[in-house]
Amino acid sequence: MKYFIAIFFIFFITSKSAFTNTIEYIDVKAKGIGSSYTEALNNSLSNAIAQVNGRSIETQTSLKKISQTISTNQDSSYYSSKEFQKIIKEQTQGYVSSFRVLSEDKSSNNVVKISISAKIGKFKLKKSAQRKRIAVMPFYYFDQSFKLMDDVVSNSKVDDLLIQNLVSYLVQTRKFTVLDREYLNHMNSELNIIKTNQTNIEETVKLGQKLFSDYIMVGTLQKLFTEEKTIKIKNSNNSVSSKKAFIEFSYRIIDIPTSQIMFSDDYTGVFDIEEKDIVSLDGYIIKKASLEIGSTILNAIYPLRLEKISGDTAYIGQGGLEVEIGEEFTIIELGEKIKDSYTNTYIGREQKEVGKLQISQVSAKLSSGKIVEQAYNLEDNFEPKKYILRKIDTNISDIDIAKEKINQKKKKVTTDDDW
């Protein structure tokens, strides 16, 4: 029994010590504004936490608890009391250790401004939070609305759909920590400037710094429309009707620490519309486009990589929406690094096609496929980070399929007549 108590005591002491070492307290100053004292104090505490831990999902619980704690209509002196300090510390599990109001001011239009000094505990981030952080910003639009068949869709709805789908795609890749859109609302005034396309890249980068992100995605939707065509097949009385959607979207991924444009692309999407399978036409078009745009972004920053080869089976460190069973990829061997002779900066690596792979299994984090062609024994020569994949585009449009069927029918008729 004494032995058990001794073990328990040692475990308790070491556990407590380990827990204590997971939090580092940092002194910060922050400001907040609001229509009332409580709202201004809430915003100043939220900004203090954001300075240390960022405005991300990791801080959501603490921010929500602070908001709930100081939503009561108390006198301002109450919020400086030891009682309230204790409540805040308990509600945030110690992440707001203490704070002090440095100044408060109320303008003629009843806007309250509060400046505080606070001691904030730094989160021990999860592995998922240590990934590159990206914020998808509201996009710029040439038009106020878009005509999609018989419907008119506002650019605000398209913006919501586009951001929502791109965020969902980037989250499921498990390669990024995507900043929660709820926290973008804290920066409405600056985001509205971006929507009017009046901001330069330096100002955009400053906003990215405020959001504590590594990358931000900005872009412009130039075109979004649908059209119906009837195509007559040459030398035939047959015709094919088609309904298609068109979208043109240019975007950039900006690296916040360096202010450099890490990747940019002009995307053009053309989709066949099969109305019987579509519940929401605008949702259908934006989802299809988002999958292709997201895939391009992912492959530009994190190309699909072979993580292991066993016989003729290769394992890929990516699953989810990025790969599908039956898809084919070219296997690329990466060679020596290449530098720009003018700037001496790294611009890429030698690349050589060494095989083909077809996907056979897909899960959330991992995929596998069969190596159907290989220039040499890839398993014997495998090294980590040596092989990447590029998708082989095998899409055939509905019109091409229809043309092929009509041609086959014509050939059959000609053969029967000759006989």
C-alpha angles and dihedrals in degrees: 000000000000088000090053092049090049092051091047091049092050091047091049093050095046092044092050090047092049091049092049092052091056092073125065115189119221128190113228139166121221142172132214137183132201146148090261138027092254093050092048091048091048091052093047092052090046090052091048091055091045091056090060104031106017130237098287141120089277091067097040096095095050093047092049093049091050091051092051093046097054099036091099118099100246130155114269091245090063091063091057093051125108088239093061092042088056092049092051092049092050095044092051093042091242099309090117098047096173142329140195129206108235098182142348130197135181118203127213091263091054097255110149120214121193130184119197142181113217141177107224127189115228113231120241094233123227116239089255090057091053091066120102109289118227132183121200106214127208109272133234121246132201091205134047092219141006131225111227109178104298096344132085114212123194121233089238090061091046089049091052092048095045095049093043093051095044092048091049091050095048092047094053092051087069089214098101140045101226115207111241110254090224089074093051086069088070087070101047096137094054092042090054089056090054090050090058089052090232097124128093125220093263092058091045090053090051089055090050089053090053088053090051091232131147093211136019126197118217128172152153128238106214102174139014120164145126133226138184122219136180113209120198114214112233117254091010141089089225124104136185124218120206138181116204139180123215128199131176119191131167120196144168135208109214122201103222101203093053099027087226125140100245096187137357134180142174106223123201119184128188117184134182112233117220102182096196091066098042123090096173117019096199091047091049094051095045093047092051091047093045092054092054094043092046091049091052091050093048094049091047093054102023111018115198108272134196108240098181141002123205114177107307093339119096127192122216125203093226137069135148116080096342098080135032132197110266096026117133128221137187113235111227124198113213116221135179122340118260123215131200106250092215101047100021088225124140110259104169147302139271111273130201130178109235105163152334131258134196120205114240105164134029131187133164096273106014140041134185136196145176120262102230096176133022132173090211138353101301094186093059092047098041119135129167113269092010100110131048131176135233122195118244108223108228099160116138120191123238090245092056090050091049092049091051092051092050092048091050090050091050091051091051092051092048091051091051092050093050091051 
